[in-house]
Amino acid sequence: MEEYVLICEGSTEGILTGVYEAYLLKKRMGIESHNCIHLAIKEPEMQRLFTHYESIQTDAKKAEKVSNTIERQLGKETWYRISMAMVSCYEDRADAVYHTIVLGLQLRDNKITDRLQEDCVQRTFQCARASDNELCHLKQFLRFLELQNGMLYAKINAKHHVLPYLMPHFADRLPADNFVIYDENTQTFGLHASYQKWYLMQGVDLDEERLVYSELENEYQELFRRFCKSVAIEARVNPALQRSMLPMRFRPNMTEFQ
């Protein structure tokens, strides 16, 4: 049986475009089942026999059509879980999401992400859980620093591309502040101006040595470190428990651990 692999971008729009093209391919070629079609986010190192490979160009309009269909027919909660799966760092996320969407639309089940007995759904759930967990961690562990011009600056190094979901959280809580969140891993900036909409920007290099902090920033950092040390109960220090609650990879960007 011949198989088809559509190679798309790893972005949310890229994956959704791949889903759109997969449905189009099935109809155009008269393919019996979606099981013969797969999505990948990069070229395989070794191509398989009896498999056709095709690169897909990201199309925002096609992606929007797919997202609207998912939200309309499967509900906002399912759309959120699928969205979180698509921003995870796992290379098989596109194929898992594609087949989960197919199954959900075929069954018209707005609880499709609860069908963990299905391999594709279970993998989608795992991807979504990983990125959602990191998002929850960053909401708690992100630390802002005040620059000389009054702007707030924070740096993260996220495994998953959760910055688009992190920005609304802080835009809602700091509506009057100008702030920037820089994701070092994806080299993406989240920018928010006072009482304005936030947006993302890529392709700009950041030289942290040129950042000038406010006069009180270092003083407040030292006060915060002293506070964290003073409230700790030395007899009850449990490093193993602390590592499970606060993974080591978040600490380099946290004031109290610097």
Beta strands, then each sheet from edge to edge (+ up, - down):
strand 1: 3-7
strand 2: 37-40
strand 3: 51-55
strand 4: 145-146
strand 5: 152-156
strand 6: 179-183
strand 7: 188-192
strand 8: 198-202
sheet 1: 2+ 1+ 3+
sheet 2: 4+ 5- 6- 7+ 8-
end
